[in-house]
Amino acid sequence: MMKELRVALERYIPWNEQEDRDRQVMLSCLDMPDILDRKNLILHFTASAWVTNAGRDKVLMAYHRIYDSWAWTGGHADGEADLLSVALREANEETGVHARPLSDDIFSLEILTVDGHEKRGQYVPSHLHLNVTYLLEADEKEKIRMKADENAGVQWFSLDDALEKCTEPWMIRWIYAKLNEKLRAFGR
């Protein structure tokens, strides 16, 4: 499966300079020990989902307890190289929806900084997430639910409201605005 991840990263066409630079770093890290596992305390792969409705005018976000902000869904690979499966699983676990991929291809790439924090009573040092994002679709009429140990709410937002509700300026500027721009261009 690592070979498939490498191929997916190699064939991915970056949207902008941020993605191009982050893709280069990700490719250079693929052979590092435990790169798919959080046992690597410096950096490891994660997967996220930009979950949209059928009209492509709303996204589903969760209020993330650690970041104290509305955010996309996602999580750690925990040894799994099939990051699309990780993104699908995390979207379901964090929101209750049964999303489907709009494509098996990577939608976005980003390297994310994670400040040190406490999780399940244990300190987690600051580190990097080599994040691969997938575009998923869910029925906005499907019942949503929060995952109390990770988020304090789940809600559909218009694309513009998603940016306004997030309280992380870097995520708004570099990630969520880019994802909305790509979503608006998707399928043209």
PyMOL commands that set and color helices and strands:
alter all, ss='L'
color gray80, all
select helices_A, chain A and resi 2-11+17-29+83-95+159-165+169-185
alter helices_A, ss='H'
color red, helices_A
select strands_A, chain A and resi 43-52+58-64+69-71+73-76+100-101+108-114+117-119+122-124+127-137+151-158
alter strands_A, ss='S'
color yellow, strands_A
deselect
rebuild
show_as cartoon
